[in-house]
């Protein structure tokens, strides 16, 4: 919990993350950008559901990234063949990657609880 917003469901965070990812099951895309990620439940769901799509993690705070590793098992996420981690990357690098992957062929995940620490 941060600033009175829960980073994930209190009752069944993995099931809630699975529901979020399931909404993209019938969409045509090659890459997903996660702007923030809480502890990583949705990332975990994504790699299980979409093993052949790019997963791009955008997190401006290295401390947040490291804390998530402490509280959630990222083994499957780090095993994903199409994982790109933009940790503390300049905004222009994020934009360049979006353009390189084809912004029209990307989906974007941005939950307020995961982005409030750095809205930009």
N, C-alpha and C positions, 0 to 999 in steps of 0.2 A: 504494500500500500504506500502510495506517495501522494502527498498533498490531497488527501481524502479521496483519491481515485485508486481503485484496485487494479493492479497490473494483470490480473487474471481472475477467473471465477473462483469463488471461495469453495464451491461444492464439488465441481468436477471440471477442472480447467482443461483437461485433455479433450473431453467431450465437447466443450464449448469451442475449443480451437478446431476440432474436426468439423463442426457445423460451419464455421467461418470459411474454411478451405473448401468444403463440399459445394458451396455456392458457385465455385469456379469450375466445377467438373465439366460442364458443357460449353465452356468458353474457349475460343481459339486464341491462344497466346503461347509465346515461347519463353517468356521471362517474367518473374515476379519480383518486384521491389518491395521490401519490407522496411518502412521508415520506422525504426524502433521495433522492439519485439517482446517487451516484457521479460519473461524468463526464458522463452523459447518454445512454448507449447505449439503455437501456430507454425513455427518453422519445422518442428518435428512432424506435424500433420502434413505439411506441404511436401517434404521429402518422401514420405510414405505414399502419398497420393500421386505425385508428379515426379517420378524418378528421372525423367528425361528432359526436364525444363530447367532453365537457369533460375537459381535462387540467389538474389542479391540482397545482402543485409547492409543497411545503411544506419550507422550509429555514430554520432559525433563524439560520444563520450567513451573513451577506453575503459574508464572505471566501471561504467554500467555494463559494458560488455564482459569484463572480467567477473563482476559480481554475478551475472547471469550464469556463467560457467560454474560458479561455486554452488548454486542452488538448483541446477537442472542438468541432467545428463545430455550432453551435446554429441555423444558418440555417433549417432545416426546422421545428425546434421553435418558433422565434419566428414562423414563418409560419402556424402552426396557428390556425384561426379561433376556437377555444374554449379558449384558453390563459389560465390564471389563475396568477400567481406570487405566493405568499405568502412573501416573503423577510423574515425577522426580524419576522414578524407575531406579535402576542400570541396565546397559546393559545386564548383565547376567540373570536378572529376566525376561527380555523380551525374550531372547533366550530360557530360560527354559519353558516359557509359549508356545512359538511357538512349541517346541518339544512335550510338553504335549498334545496340541491340534492336533498334527500331521501336521508337516510343509507341507507335500504333499497335505493336505486337506485344505490349507489356501490360501487366496488371499491377496495381499499386495497393499496398496495405498500409494504412495509416490510422491507427486508433489513438484517440486523444490521450489515453492513459500511457501510451508508449512514446508519445511525441511531445508531451507537455514540457519536458525538461529542456527541449531545444526545438521550438516551433519552426525555425528557419530550415 
